[in-house]
């Protein structure tokens, strides 16, 4: 009886430990992480120019979500008008976002910086995004990109 109980407990614990992104609809006004206000947010397109002056800055940005980590919702990307991406992680992995956030306009509060990302890390993120083996193998050069660590996200549209 103890063995059956222990096996059942381990099985249920394993199920709980398997990370999944939050499920459900994403609606304007939904907040993830810290509660934030949209006041003072700059367009994501203005971020690279601002970072050219200061390599790191605390700011609020607004942009459209183009991708979300399908494994557990631990990162997302925002698209700029020149089709480059801004990579966003959640501060201290304190919260996750649903994949239904793709296509939504959001305001993020946190810290932006320029970062050179290694080939290995880029390939890891491509795996998270369920890219094909060919697409992952095609990643052969590190990239300098805008990174954002969000402490709070507000869905505005």
Biotite code that builds the C-alpha atoms (Angstrom):
import biotite.structure as struc

atoms = struc.array([
    struc.Atom([0.000, 0.000, 0.000], chain_id="A", res_id=1, res_name="UNK", atom_name="CA", element="C"),
    struc.Atom([2.855, 2.381, 0.832], chain_id="A", res_id=2, res_name="UNK", atom_name="CA", element="C"),
    struc.Atom([4.482, 1.675, -2.535], chain_id="A", res_id=3, res_name="UNK", atom_name="CA", element="C"),
    struc.Atom([1.265, 2.437, -4.414], chain_id="A", res_id=4, res_name="UNK", atom_name="CA", element="C"),
    struc.Atom([0.831, 5.668, -2.472], chain_id="A", res_id=5, res_name="UNK", atom_name="CA", element="C"),
    struc.Atom([4.449, 6.663, -3.123], chain_id="A", res_id=6, res_name="UNK", atom_name="CA", element="C"),
    struc.Atom([4.158, 5.907, -6.854], chain_id="A", res_id=7, res_name="UNK", atom_name="CA", element="C"),
    struc.Atom([0.908, 7.888, -7.087], chain_id="A", res_id=8, res_name="UNK", atom_name="CA", element="C"),
    struc.Atom([2.492, 10.795, -5.223], chain_id="A", res_id=9, res_name="UNK", atom_name="CA", element="C"),
    struc.Atom([5.533, 10.803, -7.525], chain_id="A", res_id=10, res_name="UNK", atom_name="CA", element="C"),
    struc.Atom([3.314, 10.628, -10.616], chain_id="A", res_id=11, res_name="UNK", atom_name="CA", element="C"),
    struc.Atom([1.157, 13.559, -9.483], chain_id="A", res_id=12, res_name="UNK", atom_name="CA", element="C"),
    struc.Atom([4.245, 15.541, -8.463], chain_id="A", res_id=13, res_name="UNK", atom_name="CA", element="C"),
    struc.Atom([5.728, 14.973, -11.917], chain_id="A", res_id=14, res_name="UNK", atom_name="CA", element="C"),
    struc.Atom([2.556, 16.207, -13.578], chain_id="A", res_id=15, res_name="UNK", atom_name="CA", element="C"),
    struc.Atom([2.539, 19.365, -11.481], chain_id="A", res_id=16, res_name="UNK", atom_name="CA", element="C"),
    struc.Atom([6.221, 20.010, -12.199], chain_id="A", res_id=17, res_name="UNK", atom_name="CA", element="C"),
    struc.Atom([5.773, 19.848, -15.986], chain_id="A", res_id=18, res_name="UNK", atom_name="CA", element="C"),
    struc.Atom([5.683, 23.490, -16.996], chain_id="A", res_id=19, res_name="UNK", atom_name="CA", element="C"),
    struc.Atom([2.928, 24.771, -19.233], chain_id="A", res_id=20, res_name="UNK", atom_name="CA", element="C"),
    struc.Atom([2.143, 28.330, -20.228], chain_id="A", res_id=21, res_name="UNK", atom_name="CA", element="C"),
    struc.Atom([-0.928, 29.799, -18.546], chain_id="A", res_id=22, res_name="UNK", atom_name="CA", element="C"),
    struc.Atom([-4.071, 28.927, -20.484], chain_id="A", res_id=23, res_name="UNK", atom_name="CA", element="C"),
    struc.Atom([-7.084, 31.000, -21.349], chain_id="A", res_id=24, res_name="UNK", atom_name="CA", element="C"),
    struc.Atom([-8.016, 34.096, -23.292], chain_id="A", res_id=25, res_name="UNK", atom_name="CA", element="C"),
    struc.Atom([-5.972, 37.297, -23.187], chain_id="A", res_id=26, res_name="UNK", atom_name="CA", element="C"),
    struc.Atom([-8.059, 40.437, -22.865], chain_id="A", res_id=27, res_name="UNK", atom_name="CA", element="C"),
    struc.Atom([-7.312, 44.181, -22.709], chain_id="A", res_id=28, res_name="UNK", atom_name="CA", element="C"),
    struc.Atom([-6.586, 45.122, -19.111], chain_id="A", res_id=29, res_name="UNK", atom_name="CA", element="C"),
    struc.Atom([-5.044, 41.745, -18.193], chain_id="A", res_id=30, res_name="UNK", atom_name="CA", element="C"),
    struc.Atom([-1.826, 42.113, -16.193], chain_id="A", res_id=31, res_name="UNK", atom_name="CA", element="C"),
    struc.Atom([1.015, 39.650, -15.763], chain_id="A", res_id=32, res_name="UNK", atom_name="CA", element="C"),
    struc.Atom([3.655, 40.185, -13.087], chain_id="A", res_id=33, res_name="UNK", atom_name="CA", element="C"),
    struc.Atom([3.558, 43.541, -11.306], chain_id="A", res_id=34, res_name="UNK", atom_name="CA", element="C"),
    struc.Atom([0.560, 45.806, -11.858], chain_id="A", res_id=35, res_name="UNK", atom_name="CA", element="C"),
    struc.Atom([1.645, 48.608, -14.182], chain_id="A", res_id=36, res_name="UNK", atom_name="CA", element="C"),
    struc.Atom([0.136, 51.685, -15.820], chain_id="A", res_id=37, res_name="UNK", atom_name="CA", element="C"),
    struc.Atom([0.620, 52.497, -19.526], chain_id="A", res_id=38, res_name="UNK", atom_name="CA", element="C"),
    struc.Atom([1.621, 56.120, -18.793], chain_id="A", res_id=39, res_name="UNK", atom_name="CA", element="C"),
    struc.Atom([5.000, 57.134, -20.205], chain_id="A", res_id=40, res_name="UNK", atom_name="CA", element="C"),
    struc.Atom([5.529, 54.063, -22.409], chain_id="A", res_id=41, res_name="UNK", atom_name="CA", element="C"),
    struc.Atom([7.651, 54.587, -25.517], chain_id="A", res_id=42, res_name="UNK", atom_name="CA", element="C"),
    struc.Atom([7.160, 52.738, -28.783], chain_id="A", res_id=43, res_name="UNK", atom_name="CA", element="C"),
    struc.Atom([9.359, 49.670, -29.155], chain_id="A", res_id=44, res_name="UNK", atom_name="CA", element="C"),
    struc.Atom([10.765, 51.288, -32.330], chain_id="A", res_id=45, res_name="UNK", atom_name="CA", element="C"),
    struc.Atom([12.350, 54.066, -30.217], chain_id="A", res_id=46, res_name="UNK", atom_name="CA", element="C"),
    struc.Atom([14.247, 51.606, -28.021], chain_id="A", res_id=47, res_name="UNK", atom_name="CA", element="C"),
    struc.Atom([17.337, 50.917, -30.212], chain_id="A", res_id=48, res_name="UNK", atom_name="CA", element="C"),
    struc.Atom([18.015, 54.645, -30.611], chain_id="A", res_id=49, res_name="UNK", atom_name="CA", element="C"),
    struc.Atom([17.629, 55.233, -26.867], chain_id="A", res_id=50, res_name="UNK", atom_name="CA", element="C"),
    struc.Atom([20.006, 52.350, -26.119], chain_id="A", res_id=51, res_name="UNK", atom_name="CA", element="C"),
    struc.Atom([22.630, 53.821, -28.453], chain_id="A", res_id=52, res_name="UNK", atom_name="CA", element="C"),
    struc.Atom([23.027, 56.583, -25.857], chain_id="A", res_id=53, res_name="UNK", atom_name="CA", element="C"),
    struc.Atom([22.745, 54.378, -22.750], chain_id="A", res_id=54, res_name="UNK", atom_name="CA", element="C"),
    struc.Atom([23.457, 50.642, -23.106], chain_id="A", res_id=55, res_name="UNK", atom_name="CA", element="C"),
    struc.Atom([20.991, 49.871, -20.271], chain_id="A", res_id=56, res_name="UNK", atom_name="CA", element="C"),
    struc.Atom([17.872, 51.740, -19.214], chain_id="A", res_id=57, res_name="UNK", atom_name="CA", element="C"),
    struc.Atom([14.770, 51.332, -17.068], chain_id="A", res_id=58, res_name="UNK", atom_name="CA", element="C"),
    struc.Atom([11.705, 52.168, -19.146], chain_id="A", res_id=59, res_name="UNK", atom_name="CA", element="C"),
    struc.Atom([8.211, 51.263, -20.261], chain_id="A", res_id=60, res_name="UNK", atom_name="CA", element="C"),
    struc.Atom([7.705, 50.170, -23.857], chain_id="A", res_id=61, res_name="UNK", atom_name="CA", element="C"),
    struc.Atom([4.715, 49.283, -25.970], chain_id="A", res_id=62, res_name="UNK", atom_name="CA", element="C"),
    struc.Atom([4.603, 46.909, -28.914], chain_id="A", res_id=63, res_name="UNK", atom_name="CA", element="C"),
    struc.Atom([2.921, 43.962, -30.607], chain_id="A", res_id=64, res_name="UNK", atom_name="CA", element="C"),
    struc.Atom([3.736, 40.424, -29.426], chain_id="A", res_id=65, res_name="UNK", atom_name="CA", element="C"),
    struc.Atom([4.949, 38.220, -32.284], chain_id="A", res_id=66, res_name="UNK", atom_name="CA", element="C"),
    struc.Atom([5.969, 35.047, -30.440], chain_id="A", res_id=67, res_name="UNK", atom_name="CA", element="C"),
    struc.Atom([5.706, 33.406, -26.998], chain_id="A", res_id=68, res_name="UNK", atom_name="CA", element="C"),
    struc.Atom([7.639, 30.454, -25.583], chain_id="A", res_id=69, res_name="UNK", atom_name="CA", element="C"),
    struc.Atom([5.389, 27.484, -26.256], chain_id="A", res_id=70, res_name="UNK", atom_name="CA", element="C"),
    struc.Atom([6.931, 25.392, -23.483], chain_id="A", res_id=71, res_name="UNK", atom_name="CA", element="C"),
    struc.Atom([5.992, 27.551, -20.506], chain_id="A", res_id=72, res_name="UNK", atom_name="CA", element="C"),
    struc.Atom([5.462, 31.161, -21.595], chain_id="A", res_id=73, res_name="UNK", atom_name="CA", element="C"),
    struc.Atom([8.784, 32.302, -20.108], chain_id="A", res_id=74, res_name="UNK", atom_name="CA", element="C"),
    struc.Atom([9.728, 34.663, -22.964], chain_id="A", res_id=75, res_name="UNK", atom_name="CA", element="C"),
    struc.Atom([8.128, 36.646, -25.766], chain_id="A", res_id=76, res_name="UNK", atom_name="CA", element="C"),
    struc.Atom([9.204, 38.779, -28.691], chain_id="A", res_id=77, res_name="UNK", atom_name="CA", element="C"),
    struc.Atom([8.015, 42.168, -29.895], chain_id="A", res_id=78, res_name="UNK", atom_name="CA", element="C"),
    struc.Atom([8.348, 43.249, -33.499], chain_id="A", res_id=79, res_name="UNK", atom_name="CA", element="C"),
    struc.Atom([9.663, 46.623, -34.611], chain_id="A", res_id=80, res_name="UNK", atom_name="CA", element="C"),
    struc.Atom([8.728, 48.436, -37.813], chain_id="A", res_id=81, res_name="UNK", atom_name="CA", element="C"),
    struc.Atom([11.977, 47.283, -39.466], chain_id="A", res_id=82, res_name="UNK", atom_name="CA", element="C"),
    struc.Atom([10.964, 43.657, -38.640], chain_id="A", res_id=83, res_name="UNK", atom_name="CA", element="C"),
    struc.Atom([13.734, 43.132, -36.080], chain_id="A", res_id=84, res_name="UNK", atom_name="CA", element="C"),
    struc.Atom([12.726, 41.551, -32.783], chain_id="A", res_id=85, res_name="UNK", atom_name="CA", element="C"),
    struc.Atom([13.005, 42.676, -29.188], chain_id="A", res_id=86, res_name="UNK", atom_name="CA", element="C"),
    struc.Atom([13.471, 39.645, -26.935], chain_id="A", res_id=87, res_name="UNK", atom_name="CA", element="C"),
    struc.Atom([11.644, 39.818, -23.592], chain_id="A", res_id=88, res_name="UNK", atom_name="CA", element="C"),
    struc.Atom([12.180, 37.633, -20.514], chain_id="A", res_id=89, res_name="UNK", atom_name="CA", element="C"),
    struc.Atom([10.256, 37.848, -17.271], chain_id="A", res_id=90, res_name="UNK", atom_name="CA", element="C"),
    struc.Atom([12.178, 39.176, -14.255], chain_id="A", res_id=91, res_name="UNK", atom_name="CA", element="C"),
    struc.Atom([13.349, 36.326, -12.001], chain_id="A", res_id=92, res_name="UNK", atom_name="CA", element="C"),
    struc.Atom([10.958, 33.995, -13.888], chain_id="A", res_id=93, res_name="UNK", atom_name="CA", element="C"),
    struc.Atom([8.342, 35.316, -11.456], chain_id="A", res_id=94, res_name="UNK", atom_name="CA", element="C"),
    struc.Atom([5.510, 35.007, -13.985], chain_id="A", res_id=95, res_name="UNK", atom_name="CA", element="C"),
    struc.Atom([4.676, 33.497, -17.364], chain_id="A", res_id=96, res_name="UNK", atom_name="CA", element="C"),
    struc.Atom([2.387, 34.552, -20.198], chain_id="A", res_id=97, res_name="UNK", atom_name="CA", element="C"),
    struc.Atom([-0.068, 32.540, -22.313], chain_id="A", res_id=98, res_name="UNK", atom_name="CA", element="C"),
    struc.Atom([0.641, 31.775, -25.967], chain_id="A", res_id=99, res_name="UNK", atom_name="CA", element="C"),
    struc.Atom([-2.684, 33.485, -26.746], chain_id="A", res_id=100, res_name="UNK", atom_name="CA", element="C"),
    struc.Atom([-0.805, 36.764, -26.210], chain_id="A", res_id=101, res_name="UNK", atom_name="CA", element="C"),
    struc.Atom([0.597, 36.515, -29.766], chain_id="A", res_id=102, res_name="UNK", atom_name="CA", element="C"),
    struc.Atom([-0.837, 39.370, -31.833], chain_id="A", res_id=103, res_name="UNK", atom_name="CA", element="C"),
    struc.Atom([-1.760, 41.484, -28.790], chain_id="A", res_id=104, res_name="UNK", atom_name="CA", element="C"),
    struc.Atom([-0.429, 44.972, -28.102], chain_id="A", res_id=105, res_name="UNK", atom_name="CA", element="C"),
    struc.Atom([1.163, 45.225, -24.668], chain_id="A", res_id=106, res_name="UNK", atom_name="CA", element="C"),
    struc.Atom([2.935, 47.673, -22.381], chain_id="A", res_id=107, res_name="UNK", atom_name="CA", element="C"),
    struc.Atom([5.968, 46.335, -20.527], chain_id="A", res_id=108, res_name="UNK", atom_name="CA", element="C"),
    struc.Atom([7.762, 47.887, -17.586], chain_id="A", res_id=109, res_name="UNK", atom_name="CA", element="C"),
    struc.Atom([11.332, 46.827, -16.918], chain_id="A", res_id=110, res_name="UNK", atom_name="CA", element="C"),
    struc.Atom([14.940, 47.134, -18.041], chain_id="A", res_id=111, res_name="UNK", atom_name="CA", element="C"),
    struc.Atom([16.197, 47.250, -21.628], chain_id="A", res_id=112, res_name="UNK", atom_name="CA", element="C"),
    struc.Atom([19.760, 46.584, -22.770], chain_id="A", res_id=113, res_name="UNK", atom_name="CA", element="C"),
    struc.Atom([21.813, 45.627, -25.787], chain_id="A", res_id=114, res_name="UNK", atom_name="CA", element="C"),
    struc.Atom([23.135, 42.071, -25.578], chain_id="A", res_id=115, res_name="UNK", atom_name="CA", element="C"),
    struc.Atom([25.174, 39.793, -27.800], chain_id="A", res_id=116, res_name="UNK", atom_name="CA", element="C"),
    struc.Atom([23.487, 36.378, -27.777], chain_id="A", res_id=117, res_name="UNK", atom_name="CA", element="C"),
    struc.Atom([25.553, 33.246, -28.394], chain_id="A", res_id=118, res_name="UNK", atom_name="CA", element="C"),
    struc.Atom([24.779, 30.713, -31.114], chain_id="A", res_id=119, res_name="UNK", atom_name="CA", element="C"),
    struc.Atom([23.956, 28.096, -28.456], chain_id="A", res_id=120, res_name="UNK", atom_name="CA", element="C"),
    struc.Atom([21.440, 30.369, -26.745], chain_id="A", res_id=121, res_name="UNK", atom_name="CA", element="C"),
    struc.Atom([19.845, 31.351, -30.069], chain_id="A", res_id=122, res_name="UNK", atom_name="CA", element="C"),
    struc.Atom([19.516, 27.676, -30.980], chain_id="A", res_id=123, res_name="UNK", atom_name="CA", element="C"),
    struc.Atom([17.933, 26.946, -27.591], chain_id="A", res_id=124, res_name="UNK", atom_name="CA", element="C"),
    struc.Atom([15.312, 29.666, -28.130], chain_id="A", res_id=125, res_name="UNK", atom_name="CA", element="C"),
    struc.Atom([14.657, 28.302, -31.641], chain_id="A", res_id=126, res_name="UNK", atom_name="CA", element="C"),
    struc.Atom([13.998, 24.877, -30.081], chain_id="A", res_id=127, res_name="UNK", atom_name="CA", element="C"),
    struc.Atom([11.595, 26.491, -27.578], chain_id="A", res_id=128, res_name="UNK", atom_name="CA", element="C"),
    struc.Atom([9.790, 28.098, -30.521], chain_id="A", res_id=129, res_name="UNK", atom_name="CA", element="C"),
    struc.Atom([9.502, 24.631, -32.139], chain_id="A", res_id=130, res_name="UNK", atom_name="CA", element="C"),
    struc.Atom([11.581, 25.577, -35.174], chain_id="A", res_id=131, res_name="UNK", atom_name="CA", element="C"),
    struc.Atom([12.660, 22.797, -37.540], chain_id="A", res_id=132, res_name="UNK", atom_name="CA", element="C"),
    struc.Atom([16.062, 21.132, -37.209], chain_id="A", res_id=133, res_name="UNK", atom_name="CA", element="C"),
    struc.Atom([17.112, 22.845, -40.448], chain_id="A", res_id=134, res_name="UNK", atom_name="CA", element="C"),
    struc.Atom([16.179, 26.289, -39.096], chain_id="A", res_id=135, res_name="UNK", atom_name="CA", element="C"),
    struc.Atom([18.065, 25.599, -35.862], chain_id="A", res_id=136, res_name="UNK", atom_name="CA", element="C"),
    struc.Atom([21.156, 24.353, -37.756], chain_id="A", res_id=137, res_name="UNK", atom_name="CA", element="C"),
    struc.Atom([21.090, 27.524, -39.892], chain_id="A", res_id=138, res_name="UNK", atom_name="CA", element="C"),
    struc.Atom([21.850, 29.616, -36.778], chain_id="A", res_id=139, res_name="UNK", atom_name="CA", element="C"),
    struc.Atom([25.626, 29.987, -37.006], chain_id="A", res_id=140, res_name="UNK", atom_name="CA", element="C"),
    struc.Atom([26.421, 33.538, -35.865], chain_id="A", res_id=141, res_name="UNK", atom_name="CA", element="C"),
    struc.Atom([25.867, 35.348, -32.567], chain_id="A", res_id=142, res_name="UNK", atom_name="CA", element="C"),
    struc.Atom([23.473, 38.303, -32.712], chain_id="A", res_id=143, res_name="UNK", atom_name="CA", element="C"),
    struc.Atom([23.456, 41.667, -30.996], chain_id="A", res_id=144, res_name="UNK", atom_name="CA", element="C"),
    struc.Atom([19.897, 42.343, -30.028], chain_id="A", res_id=145, res_name="UNK", atom_name="CA", element="C"),
    struc.Atom([17.716, 44.407, -27.759], chain_id="A", res_id=146, res_name="UNK", atom_name="CA", element="C"),
    struc.Atom([16.815, 42.470, -24.613], chain_id="A", res_id=147, res_name="UNK", atom_name="CA", element="C"),
    struc.Atom([14.124, 43.480, -22.175], chain_id="A", res_id=148, res_name="UNK", atom_name="CA", element="C"),
    struc.Atom([13.549, 42.081, -18.688], chain_id="A", res_id=149, res_name="UNK", atom_name="CA", element="C"),
    struc.Atom([9.911, 42.747, -17.795], chain_id="A", res_id=150, res_name="UNK", atom_name="CA", element="C"),
    struc.Atom([8.692, 43.123, -14.247], chain_id="A", res_id=151, res_name="UNK", atom_name="CA", element="C"),
    struc.Atom([5.127, 43.698, -15.402], chain_id="A", res_id=152, res_name="UNK", atom_name="CA", element="C"),
    struc.Atom([3.071, 43.384, -18.596], chain_id="A", res_id=153, res_name="UNK", atom_name="CA", element="C"),
    struc.Atom([-0.276, 45.034, -19.347], chain_id="A", res_id=154, res_name="UNK", atom_name="CA", element="C"),
    struc.Atom([-2.399, 43.961, -22.331], chain_id="A", res_id=155, res_name="UNK", atom_name="CA", element="C"),
    struc.Atom([-3.817, 47.071, -24.023], chain_id="A", res_id=156, res_name="UNK", atom_name="CA", element="C"),
    struc.Atom([-5.327, 45.653, -27.222], chain_id="A", res_id=157, res_name="UNK", atom_name="CA", element="C"),
])
